[in-house]
Amino acid sequence: MKISVRGLAFDVSVSGPDGEIPALLLHGFPQNPAMWDAVIPVLHAAGRPTVAPLQRGYSPGARPSDVDSYATGECVADVLAILDALEMPVVDVVGHDWGAIIAWHLAAAHADRVRTLTAVSVPHPTAFGRAIAADPDQQRRSAYMNLFRQEGKAEHVLLEDGAARLSAIFEGLPAERVERYVAPLREPGALTATLNWYRAMSAFDAGCGPVAVPTTFVWGDADVAVGSTAARDCGAHVEGDYRFVPLIGVSHWIADEAPGALTEAILERIDD
């Protein structure tokens, strides 16, 4: 469905049974709600409705031209406005990658709207920011962000040769899954809008306080973007009940590679 809020039009998938608190599923870069394809049916079978928005920059009707419009606070405000439009006062939040960053901020600043949090691949922003600042291994892993922040150059590098380098980000995933993610970003203006999340960001730990809601962090130990220093520091920034779920041999694309383990972790958190 289309939901118009804050002067923008978002594509939002709302599905599943009625009666339970919804699970809000937030995708990251460079994916879209298709990443939850193997997760959503299991949540529905467990009686959980789901809400999966195509976020700012990804929804064709929600692509402001200025970089500042993609600051984290704007993206958090989008999610709150969508929930208000759907008359959903409280949700169980699940976020991956940039969706996890938004989920952490939601849980920290709007705990009244978040019953539980399951963050996937990206730890609490303070843990991530500290690792980027001080850990040489994490600095190497995060070096790609320097390219992503270069307007024009990043688009050229990622889209040349039929978007070969953009596709290569998903190394190991089936070609049909990769195409589900890459095809929308070939549309004019789409990749720039999604990269603006990187261009608008400040320090990762800016403005995100500790999280008091019950929280699970799921991380693959073969993740090339997030190392163990950031992952293992995550719990220090959660004041509520906390579970760390490391998945051995799984990369950054957890929902694609290990949907069963991810859904089990989500349901264990939601049903606790």
N, C-alpha and C positions, 0 to 999 in steps of 0.2 A: 504494500500500500504506500501511497504518498502521504507524508505528514509535513505540513508547512508550519514552521516555527522560526522565529527570529529572522524573518525575511528570507528564509531559505526553504527549499523543498527537499526532503530526505526520502529515499527509498528505504522502507522498513518492512521486514518480514515478521509478522506476528502469527504464531501458530501453536497448536497443541491443545490439550484439554483445559477446561476451566476449573477454577476452584482453588488452585494452589498459588503461592507466590511465584511470579515469573522469574525465569533465568534470563538475565540480560547478557547477551553475547557480543563482545566488542572485538572486531578484527583489528589487525595492524597492517604495516607495510611489508610487502606490496600485495597484500591479499584482499579479500572481500568476504562477505558472509558465506561464500561457498566453502570456506575452510571448515565450517561447522557441519558439513553434510553428513558425516558419520557420527556426529555427537548428538545432533538434534533428535533423531528418531529414538535413541535410547533414553534421552531425557523425557520425551513424550510418553514412552512406554512406562516410565516410572511415575507418570502423572504430573509432570512439570511442563507448563507452558513456556514458550521461549519468545524472546524479542531480539532480533538481530538487525541492527541498522547498518546501512551503508553510510559510512561516516563522511564528515566534511571533506571536500576535495574529491571524494570517491563518487558520491551522488552527483550526477550531472547538474542537478538543480541547486547544488550547494557548493559552488566553486567561486568564492570571492577572488578578486584579482590581486589584492595586496597581501604581502607575506604576513604582516602582523595579524591578519584575520585567522591565522592558523596557530596562534599561541595556545598553549595547553588550556588556559582558562576558558577560551572560546569553545574548545572542543568539549570540555566538561559541561559548560552551559548548554551546549546542544543536547547532550544526553539527558540532562535534567528537564529540558523543555520537551523533548520527545516523551519522556515518562509522564510529564504533566498532561500532555495532549492525550495520552493513552489512559489517563487516570490510574496510574500505577504508583502508589505512594511509596512502596517498598519493593526491592528486588534482590535476588541473589546475583551478584555480578561475577562474570567470567570474562577476563580480558587477556589477549595475547599480543605481545610485541608493543606497538604504540597503544593498542587497546588496553594492555596491562598498565601502561603509564596513566591513562585516563582512569582506569579502574582504581589504581592506588590513590589518585587524587580524590576521586569520588568518595572512597571509603574513609579517607583522612578528614575531609572537610564537610562531608554530608553523611555522617554515620546514621542519621535518622532515616535516610533513604536506602541504606545498604544493610541487609540482614547478614549476609556472608560475602566473602571475597575469595575467588580462586584466580590467582594470577599465574599466567603461563609464560614461561621463558624469560621474561624480564622481571627482576626483583624490585623491591621498593626503590624509588628514585634516589633516595639518599645513599643506599648501599651501592647502587649503580654509579652514581656520581662520584662517590669516594674512590671506587675502584678505577674509574676512568682517570681521576686526578693523580692517583698514587701507585697504581699497579701496572708495571710495564707490560705484563701479559694482556691485561684488559685494554690498555692503550693500543696495542697492536690489533686486537680484535675490533676495536671501535674506529680504526683509521678510515674505514670506508665512509664514515660520516663527513669527513672533510670533502670528499668528492660530492656527496649528495647535497651539500650546502652551496655548491658552485652553480648558480643559475646559468642554464644554457649548456655548459660543459657536461654536467651530469646527464641531462636529457640526451645529448648527442651520444655519449659513451654507452648509455644503457639501451638506447633504441637503435643504434646502428646495426647493420647486418641482421635485420629482421628481429631486433630486440634480443640478440644472442646473449649479451651480458646480463640483461634483466632476467632472462630465462635461466641463466646459469646460477642465479641466486638460489634456485630451487633444486640444486643438484641432488639427485637420488630419488626425486619424486617422479611418478609416471607422467609421460608427456601430456596426456589429456588433462591431468590436474594442473600442470604448469600453464597450459593454455587457458584454463579457466581464470587464472590470476593475471596472466600477461595481456590477454586480448583487450580487456577494457582500458588498459593503460596505454595502448597504442592510439586511442582516440585523441584528437587534437585537444591539447590543454590538460588532459587527464594526469599525465605523469608529473607535470609541473605542479599541479595543485596538490598532489599527494606528497611530493618532495618538499613542499612548503612547510610541512610539519617539522622537518629537520631545520629548515631555514629560519623558522620562527622561534625555535627552542632557545631557552636560556640554560643555565646549568641544570643538570638533571635533578639535583636535590633542592632546587629553589621552590619554596612554598609548599612542599609536601611534608606534613607533620607525621607523627607516628599514627599507626592504625590500631584502633581499639576493637574493631569487629572481628569475629572468628575468621581466620585467614588460612588458606592453603597456598603454597607456592610450588608449582610443578616446573621442573627444569631438566632438560636432557643433557647428559654429561658430554655429548658429542656436539654441543652447540658451538658453532664457530664465532658467534657474535657475543656471547655472554659466558665468561669464564667462572671458575669455581670461587674466586675471591668475592665477587659481587653476589653470587648465588648463596654462599654460605653466610654472608653478613646480613642477609635479608631479615632473618628472624629478630635481629637486634632492634628493628624498627617497627615491630608489631607488639602491641601491649595486650591484645586479646589472645585467645587460644590460637596456637600456631602449629602448622604441620608443614614440613619440608618433604617433598616427594621427588627425589632424584630418579630419573629414568636412564638406565645404563644403555649406552650405545644409540641413544635417540638424539636427533639433531634439533635445530631450532623449530622445525616444522612439526611440532608434537601432535597437533590435531590430525595431520595427514599420516604420520608414521605410527603413532600409538594411540588411536582414538579410544580404544577400549580402556587402557590404563588411565587416560585423561578423564574419560567419562566416569570411571569408577572413583577417581579422586574428587571430581565435582559433586557426585551424588553423596559420597561419604561426608563431605563438608556440608552440603545442603541439608542432609537428613540427620545430622548429628543433634 
